[in-house]
Amino acid sequence: MLFDPVDARRRSGAFERSLTSFVARRHISWLLRELRVNVVLDVGANVGQYADGLRRSGYAGRIASFEPVAELSAALRERAATDDRWQVHGYALGDADGEADINVVPGTLSSLLDASAFGKDWAAPLRESRTETIRVRRLQDVLDEVTAGLADPRVYLKMDTQGFDLQTFRGAGERVNELLALQSEVSCMPIYDCMPRMAEQLAEYERAGFEITGMFSVSRDKPTMRVVEFDAVMIGPRALEERAVAQSRGR
């Protein structure tokens, strides 16, 4: 990896974000290979940036992207049209089946939660939004559909739902143990009202048997120097058990 030290000092924030993003992509790529993942659930897909990154990193398995905002979902379908291993689903995942109003914000900040006072001050787009009624389904009810045709689905759950990750996770219900690993955006400084903080999110994932393999900063509040959000990557109990068995057999 090459970089200009002078430029890195001059644009330290951009350099930190680029470096962290690079390390995170490498870590996730390694995890998917080690766990032989063949289905990635891309929840909160926006227009497909994450899925594109997976492909560029060499992941060739199935991707199921979930994006409820109509305009974004249409752009996502267009982007995925030439990839027969990339599904697009135009609804959100949560802990209950039904309809909800989502706050549509330019860029990647649309959320089922209202922006907090801090969020509106931190990100100007959060000051202006419109609402759109969307469909919400539970992961436990759609898992068979998105893994159909695979003899041994090996599932990785990526969540970037702007404050709705815990509801998405809870929607897995009793099928949570079918998830080999997960990725969740965890909040240190909530930019939405009623958004759980990092400690609450991690505690719930850990109660379900998931353990951290990596933590990568996503954004920072420059005036206070505090991290706003991290991406937490976690391995699940099924994968941990598989690796313990393999190690005991000397593999």
C-alpha positions as a LaTeX table, in Angstrom:
\begin{tabular}{lrrr}
\hline
Residue & $x$ (\AA) & $y$ (\AA) & $z$ (\AA) \\
\hline
Met1 & 0.00 & 0.00 & 0.00 \\
Leu2 & 1.44 & 3.35 & $-1.09$ \\
Phe3 & 0.62 & 6.77 & 0.33 \\
Asp4 & 2.10 & 10.24 & 0.54 \\
Pro5 & 2.96 & 11.04 & 4.21 \\
Val6 & 2.63 & 14.79 & 3.60 \\
Asp7 & $-0.82$ & 14.40 & 2.05 \\
Ala8 & $-1.82$ & 11.99 & 4.83 \\
Arg9 & $-1.02$ & 14.65 & 7.43 \\
Arg10 & $-2.79$ & 17.39 & 5.47 \\
Arg11 & $-5.96$ & 15.32 & 4.99 \\
Ser12 & $-5.76$ & 13.15 & 8.10 \\
Gly13 & $-9.53$ & 12.54 & 8.36 \\
Ala14 & $-9.85$ & 11.28 & 4.79 \\
Phe15 & $-6.68$ & 9.21 & 5.19 \\
Glu16 & $-7.98$ & 7.58 & 8.38 \\
Arg17 & $-11.32$ & 6.74 & 6.73 \\
Ser18 & $-9.64$ & 5.25 & 3.66 \\
Leu19 & $-7.20$ & 3.20 & 5.71 \\
Thr20 & $-9.89$ & 1.92 & 8.07 \\
Ser21 & $-12.14$ & 1.02 & 5.14 \\
Phe22 & $-9.28$ & $-0.88$ & 3.50 \\
Val23 & $-8.51$ & $-2.86$ & 6.66 \\
Ala24 & $-12.21$ & $-3.60$ & 7.25 \\
Arg25 & $-12.67$ & $-4.92$ & 3.70 \\
Arg26 & $-9.62$ & $-7.15$ & 4.07 \\
His27 & $-10.86$ & $-8.49$ & 7.41 \\
Ile28 & $-14.36$ & $-9.24$ & 6.09 \\
Ser29 & $-12.93$ & $-10.89$ & 2.97 \\
Trp30 & $-10.76$ & $-13.12$ & 5.14 \\
Leu31 & $-13.70$ & $-14.00$ & 7.40 \\
Leu32 & $-15.96$ & $-14.96$ & 4.47 \\
Arg33 & $-13.25$ & $-17.23$ & 3.06 \\
Glu34 & $-12.41$ & $-18.85$ & 6.39 \\
Leu35 & $-16.07$ & $-19.59$ & 7.14 \\
Arg36 & $-16.83$ & $-20.66$ & 3.55 \\
Val37 & $-19.76$ & $-18.23$ & 3.42 \\
Asn38 & $-21.96$ & $-18.69$ & 0.35 \\
Val39 & $-24.80$ & $-16.26$ & 1.19 \\
Val40 & $-24.35$ & $-12.65$ & 2.28 \\
Leu41 & $-27.47$ & $-10.84$ & 3.50 \\
Asp42 & $-26.87$ & $-7.18$ & 2.65 \\
Val43 & $-29.46$ & $-5.45$ & 4.84 \\
Gly44 & $-29.68$ & $-1.71$ & 4.25 \\
Ala45 & $-28.16$ & $-2.02$ & 0.80 \\
Asn46 & $-28.75$ & 1.54 & $-0.45$ \\
Val47 & $-27.66$ & 1.37 & $-4.12$ \\
Gly48 & $-25.32$ & $-1.62$ & $-3.78$ \\
Gln49 & $-22.01$ & $-0.15$ & $-2.63$ \\
Tyr50 & $-21.37$ & $-2.95$ & $-0.15$ \\
Ala51 & $-22.20$ & $-5.73$ & $-2.61$ \\
Asp52 & $-19.95$ & $-4.15$ & $-5.23$ \\
Gly53 & $-17.15$ & $-4.08$ & $-2.67$ \\
Leu54 & $-17.65$ & $-7.79$ & $-1.97$ \\
Arg55 & $-17.32$ & $-8.60$ & $-5.65$ \\
Arg56 & $-14.18$ & $-6.48$ & $-5.99$ \\
Ser57 & $-12.72$ & $-8.33$ & $-3.00$ \\
Gly58 & $-13.27$ & $-11.67$ & $-4.71$ \\
Tyr59 & $-16.47$ & $-12.94$ & $-3.08$ \\
Ala60 & $-18.33$ & $-14.98$ & $-5.72$ \\
Gly61 & $-21.23$ & $-16.41$ & $-3.71$ \\
Arg62 & $-24.85$ & $-15.33$ & $-3.44$ \\
Ile63 & $-25.78$ & $-11.84$ & $-2.25$ \\
Ala64 & $-29.30$ & $-10.98$ & $-1.09$ \\
Ser65 & $-29.68$ & $-7.20$ & $-0.82$ \\
Phe66 & $-32.54$ & $-5.59$ & 1.09 \\
Glu67 & $-33.46$ & $-1.95$ & 0.35 \\
Pro68 & $-36.97$ & $-0.64$ & 1.08 \\
Val69 & $-36.77$ & 2.91 & $-0.34$ \\
Ala70 & $-38.37$ & 2.68 & $-3.79$ \\
Glu71 & $-35.95$ & 4.99 & $-5.63$ \\
Leu72 & $-32.89$ & 3.30 & $-4.14$ \\
Ser73 & $-34.30$ & $-0.18$ & $-4.71$ \\
Ala74 & $-34.83$ & 0.61 & $-8.40$ \\
Ala75 & $-31.23$ & 1.80 & $-8.75$ \\
Leu76 & $-30.06$ & $-1.30$ & $-6.89$ \\
Arg77 & $-31.97$ & $-3.62$ & $-9.23$ \\
Glu78 & $-30.37$ & $-1.92$ & $-12.22$ \\
Arg79 & $-26.93$ & $-2.33$ & $-10.70$ \\
Ala80 & $-27.50$ & $-6.02$ & $-9.93$ \\
Ala81 & $-29.13$ & $-6.88$ & $-13.27$ \\
Thr82 & $-26.00$ & $-8.41$ & $-14.82$ \\
Asp83 & $-25.12$ & $-10.52$ & $-11.77$ \\
Asp84 & $-27.20$ & $-13.71$ & $-11.57$ \\
Arg85 & $-25.96$ & $-14.41$ & $-8.02$ \\
Trp86 & $-27.22$ & $-11.07$ & $-6.69$ \\
Gln87 & $-30.83$ & $-10.87$ & $-5.48$ \\
Val88 & $-32.63$ & $-7.63$ & $-4.66$ \\
His89 & $-35.56$ & $-7.45$ & $-2.22$ \\
Gly90 & $-37.50$ & $-4.19$ & $-1.95$ \\
Tyr91 & $-38.42$ & $-4.34$ & 1.73 \\
Ala92 & $-36.82$ & $-3.83$ & 5.14 \\
Leu93 & $-36.06$ & $-6.48$ & 7.75 \\
Gly94 & $-37.26$ & $-5.99$ & 11.32 \\
Asp95 & $-38.71$ & $-7.79$ & 14.33 \\
Ala96 & $-42.33$ & $-7.69$ & 13.13 \\
Asp97 & $-44.08$ & $-8.20$ & 9.80 \\
Gly98 & $-46.06$ & $-5.20$ & 8.55 \\
Glu99 & $-45.73$ & $-1.67$ & 7.20 \\
Ala100 & $-43.81$ & 1.34 & 8.53 \\
Asp101 & $-42.94$ & 4.89 & 7.54 \\
Ile102 & $-39.29$ & 5.47 & 6.73 \\
Asn103 & $-37.59$ & 8.87 & 6.77 \\
Val104 & $-36.01$ & 9.19 & 3.33 \\
Val105 & $-32.84$ & 11.28 & 3.41 \\
Pro106 & $-30.42$ & 12.00 & 0.54 \\
Gly107 & $-27.40$ & 9.70 & 0.50 \\
Thr108 & $-27.10$ & 6.79 & 2.93 \\
Leu109 & $-28.93$ & 8.14 & 6.01 \\
Ser110 & $-32.57$ & 7.04 & 5.46 \\
Ser111 & $-33.95$ & 5.52 & 8.66 \\
Leu112 & $-37.08$ & 4.17 & 10.29 \\
Leu113 & $-36.10$ & 6.37 & 13.26 \\
Asp114 & $-36.32$ & 10.16 & 13.53 \\
Ala115 & $-33.07$ & 12.11 & 13.50 \\
Ser116 & $-31.78$ & 13.21 & 16.91 \\
Ala117 & $-30.78$ & 16.79 & 17.70 \\
Phe118 & $-27.13$ & 15.73 & 17.53 \\
Gly119 & $-27.73$ & 13.97 & 14.21 \\
Lys120 & $-29.28$ & 17.05 & 12.62 \\
Asp121 & $-26.34$ & 19.15 & 13.75 \\
Trp122 & $-23.77$ & 16.55 & 12.65 \\
Ala123 & $-25.23$ & 15.74 & 9.20 \\
Ala124 & $-27.12$ & 18.48 & 7.37 \\
Pro125 & $-29.14$ & 16.07 & 5.16 \\
Leu126 & $-30.91$ & 14.80 & 8.29 \\
Arg127 & $-32.59$ & 18.20 & 8.65 \\
Glu128 & $-34.62$ & 17.56 & 5.51 \\
Ser129 & $-36.47$ & 14.33 & 4.86 \\
Arg130 & $-39.69$ & 12.95 & 3.45 \\
Thr131 & $-41.60$ & 9.87 & 4.54 \\
Glu132 & $-42.39$ & 6.78 & 2.51 \\
Thr133 & $-44.44$ & 3.76 & 3.56 \\
Ile134 & $-42.49$ & 0.53 & 3.24 \\
Arg135 & $-42.91$ & $-3.20$ & 3.87 \\
Val136 & $-41.09$ & $-4.80$ & 6.81 \\
Arg137 & $-40.54$ & $-8.56$ & 7.12 \\
Arg138 & $-38.77$ & $-10.83$ & 9.58 \\
Leu139 & $-35.53$ & $-12.58$ & 8.64 \\
Gln140 & $-36.81$ & $-15.91$ & 9.96 \\
Asp141 & $-39.66$ & $-15.73$ & 7.42 \\
Val142 & $-37.51$ & $-14.96$ & 4.37 \\
Leu143 & $-34.39$ & $-17.02$ & 5.08 \\
Asp144 & $-35.60$ & $-20.08$ & 3.16 \\
Glu145 & $-36.44$ & $-17.91$ & 0.17 \\
Val146 & $-33.05$ & $-16.22$ & $-0.05$ \\
Thr147 & $-31.12$ & $-19.48$ & 0.45 \\
Ala148 & $-33.26$ & $-21.61$ & $-1.89$ \\
Gly149 & $-31.26$ & $-23.95$ & $-4.10$ \\
Leu150 & $-28.25$ & $-24.16$ & $-1.78$ \\
Ala151 & $-27.65$ & $-27.57$ & $-0.22$ \\
Asp152 & $-25.69$ & $-26.10$ & 2.70 \\
Pro153 & $-26.41$ & $-22.38$ & 3.18 \\
Arg154 & $-23.59$ & $-20.64$ & 5.03 \\
Val155 & $-24.96$ & $-17.23$ & 5.92 \\
Tyr156 & $-23.30$ & $-13.91$ & 6.81 \\
Leu157 & $-25.59$ & $-11.11$ & 8.01 \\
Lys158 & $-24.46$ & $-7.55$ & 7.24 \\
Met159 & $-26.62$ & $-4.79$ & 8.76 \\
Asp160 & $-26.41$ & $-1.08$ & 8.04 \\
Thr161 & $-29.94$ & 0.09 & 8.80 \\
Gln162 & $-29.34$ & 3.46 & 10.45 \\
Gly163 & $-30.44$ & 2.53 & 13.94 \\
Phe164 & $-32.59$ & $-0.54$ & 13.18 \\
Asp165 & $-29.94$ & $-3.28$ & 13.42 \\
Leu166 & $-31.20$ & $-4.81$ & 16.67 \\
Gln167 & $-34.74$ & $-5.14$ & 15.29 \\
Thr168 & $-33.29$ & $-6.80$ & 12.17 \\
Phe169 & $-31.30$ & $-9.21$ & 14.32 \\
Arg170 & $-34.28$ & $-10.02$ & 16.54 \\
Gly171 & $-36.26$ & $-10.89$ & 13.43 \\
Ala172 & $-34.04$ & $-13.94$ & 12.95 \\
Gly173 & $-35.85$ & $-15.50$ & 15.89 \\
Glu174 & $-34.93$ & $-19.11$ & 16.60 \\
Arg175 & $-32.99$ & $-19.28$ & 13.32 \\
Val176 & $-30.28$ & $-16.96$ & 14.63 \\
Asn177 & $-27.95$ & $-19.94$ & 15.09 \\
Glu178 & $-27.97$ & $-20.44$ & 11.32 \\
Leu179 & $-25.94$ & $-17.23$ & 11.00 \\
Leu180 & $-22.21$ & $-17.96$ & 10.87 \\
Ala181 & $-21.25$ & $-14.34$ & 11.48 \\
Leu182 & $-22.62$ & $-10.82$ & 11.40 \\
Gln183 & $-21.63$ & $-7.22$ & 10.80 \\
Ser184 & $-23.48$ & $-4.42$ & 12.58 \\
Glu185 & $-23.07$ & $-0.65$ & 12.72 \\
Val186 & $-22.92$ & 0.14 & 16.44 \\
Ser187 & $-23.46$ & 3.64 & 17.78 \\
Cys188 & $-21.37$ & 5.66 & 20.25 \\
Met189 & $-23.16$ & 8.96 & 19.55 \\
Pro190 & $-26.73$ & 8.22 & 18.36 \\
Ile191 & $-27.73$ & 10.26 & 15.32 \\
Tyr192 & $-31.34$ & 9.02 & 15.59 \\
Asp193 & $-33.82$ & 9.15 & 18.47 \\
Cys194 & $-34.29$ & 5.84 & 20.33 \\
Met195 & $-31.19$ & 4.41 & 18.63 \\
Pro196 & $-29.47$ & 1.90 & 20.93 \\
Arg197 & $-25.90$ & 2.63 & 21.95 \\
Met198 & $-22.97$ & 0.33 & 21.29 \\
Ala199 & $-22.97$ & $-1.36$ & 24.71 \\
Glu200 & $-26.63$ & $-2.38$ & 24.36 \\
Gln201 & $-26.14$ & $-3.70$ & 20.84 \\
Leu202 & $-23.01$ & $-5.70$ & 21.62 \\
Ala203 & $-24.55$ & $-7.14$ & 24.79 \\
Glu204 & $-27.51$ & $-8.52$ & 22.84 \\
Tyr205 & $-25.31$ & $-10.05$ & 20.16 \\
Glu206 & $-23.07$ & $-11.58$ & 22.82 \\
Arg207 & $-26.04$ & $-13.07$ & 24.66 \\
Ala208 & $-26.84$ & $-14.89$ & 21.43 \\
Gly209 & $-23.30$ & $-16.31$ & 21.38 \\
Phe210 & $-21.59$ & $-13.93$ & 18.95 \\
Glu211 & $-18.04$ & $-12.75$ & 19.63 \\
Ile212 & $-16.11$ & $-9.82$ & 18.13 \\
Thr213 & $-13.48$ & $-10.48$ & 15.45 \\
Gly214 & $-12.98$ & $-6.83$ & 14.46 \\
Met215 & $-14.11$ & $-3.25$ & 15.20 \\
Phe216 & $-13.67$ & $-0.51$ & 12.60 \\
Ser217 & $-14.56$ & 3.17 & 12.98 \\
Val218 & $-17.09$ & 4.42 & 10.43 \\
Ser219 & $-17.44$ & 8.11 & 11.27 \\
Arg220 & $-16.20$ & 10.68 & 13.73 \\
Asp221 & $-17.44$ & 13.95 & 15.25 \\
Lys222 & $-14.51$ & 16.21 & 14.45 \\
Pro223 & $-15.16$ & 18.96 & 17.07 \\
Thr224 & $-15.17$ & 16.49 & 19.98 \\
Met225 & $-12.85$ & 13.89 & 18.34 \\
Arg226 & $-15.31$ & 11.15 & 19.34 \\
Val227 & $-16.23$ & 8.18 & 17.17 \\
Val228 & $-19.87$ & 8.31 & 16.08 \\
Glu229 & $-20.19$ & 4.71 & 14.87 \\
Phe230 & $-18.16$ & 1.52 & 14.52 \\
Asp231 & $-18.68$ & $-1.49$ & 12.31 \\
Ala232 & $-18.59$ & $-4.53$ & 14.58 \\
Val233 & $-17.80$ & $-7.86$ & 12.89 \\
Met234 & $-18.73$ & $-10.90$ & 14.99 \\
Ile235 & $-18.46$ & $-14.67$ & 14.63 \\
Gly236 & $-21.43$ & $-16.80$ & 15.72 \\
Pro237 & $-21.71$ & $-19.91$ & 17.91 \\
Arg238 & $-22.16$ & $-22.33$ & 15.00 \\
Ala239 & $-18.93$ & $-21.15$ & 13.34 \\
Leu240 & $-17.06$ & $-21.16$ & 16.66 \\
Glu241 & $-18.15$ & $-24.74$ & 17.28 \\
Glu242 & $-17.12$ & $-25.79$ & 13.76 \\
Arg243 & $-13.67$ & $-24.29$ & 14.21 \\
Ala244 & $-13.23$ & $-25.90$ & 17.64 \\
Val245 & $-14.09$ & $-29.31$ & 16.16 \\
Ala246 & $-11.71$ & $-28.76$ & 13.24 \\
Gln247 & $-8.92$ & $-27.74$ & 15.62 \\
Ser248 & $-9.46$ & $-30.82$ & 17.79 \\
Arg249 & $-9.03$ & $-32.94$ & 14.66 \\
Gly250 & $-5.77$ & $-31.18$ & 13.86 \\
Arg251 & $-7.02$ & $-29.27$ & 10.81 \\
\hline
\end{tabular}
